[in-house]
Structure formats: structure tokens, C-alpha cells
Amino acid sequence: MVIECKHVWNYISDYLDDSLPAETRELVQRHLEHCEICSAILDSTRNIVVLTGDDRVFELPIGFSERLLRRLAKEIGTGSSMPRENPAD
């Protein structure tokens, strides 16, 4: 049986937690062995878990949240945007 990328993405967290049933884990593992995109998503997710799991605090630049929300709105095609608090952003 072949598993598609969209299914692998749904299993990434459980794969990292080692909580997938053995058969599903094997399917995901075989997929990861030949899919660069899913392997990159796995590595990125693992890095996020490591970064958010430590006690360090990172300061975000002023206006970052607003820029992020505008970019997300643009990418998902809602067309909505956040009002700009600082025109220099």
C-alpha cells in the first residue's frame, strides 16, 4: 500500500511521538525514505518541537505579528488584512 503526502502530514506529530500503530508507522517510514518534501516537513516539525521545548525566549521584531497575519491572509486568499499600526512595517 502507498501512502500520499497529505496523509503523511497528518501523521507527523504521532510519528514523532512514536504513537502510530506499527503498520501505519511502517507506511510513513517507507514514504519518508523517498519523499524529500515530507522528510523536510518532518525535520522542520522536529526542529519546532525542540525550539519550543526549551526555556529560551526570543524577542520578535516590532510589527512582526501584524506582518505575519497580513502574509497569512494573503497566502490563504482571504483578502483580509490587518490594519497597519506602523507605516514603516
Secondary structure, DSSP 8 states (H G I E B T S, - for coil): ----HHHHHHHHHHHHTT-S-HHHHHHHHHHHHH-HHHHHHHHHHHHHHHHHHSS------TTHHHHHHHHHHHHHT-------S-TT-
